[in-house]
Amino acid sequence: MNMAETATLSSKFQISIPKAIRTVQHWEAGLTFAFIPKGTGVLLVPVPKREALKGIARGASAADYRDRTDRF
């Protein structure tokens, strides 16, 4: 995969993600993305489905948790 893949913004403000990128990332139609501004660019990040987040905090401890009341 060439990291210099490019795409052109259409008159309808749409961009097609190059096939090489979609294949390597395993992105399929219907995937939702978040656009995160970074300086003069934008970071494009797939939003995980709720099912993929199940168990992500397993084993996390609530000890030493800070809430809004103890912030300065």
C-alpha positions, 0 to 999 in steps of 0.5 A: 500500500502506498501511503500517498494515496489521494482522493478528490473532493467532488462537487457534492462534497464527497470523497471516495476512499482509495481501494488500497486503504479500504482493503488494508483497514478492512473498511466496508460500506456503511461504516461511520467515521469521525472527523477530528480537526488536527492543525490544518488537516483532519484525522479520519477515524472509524467509530466503533460499533457498540458491540466492539466496546463490550468488555473494554474496561473489564478489570478497571478499578474505580479506586482513586477516581476523581469526579467534578467535585474534587477538581480545582 
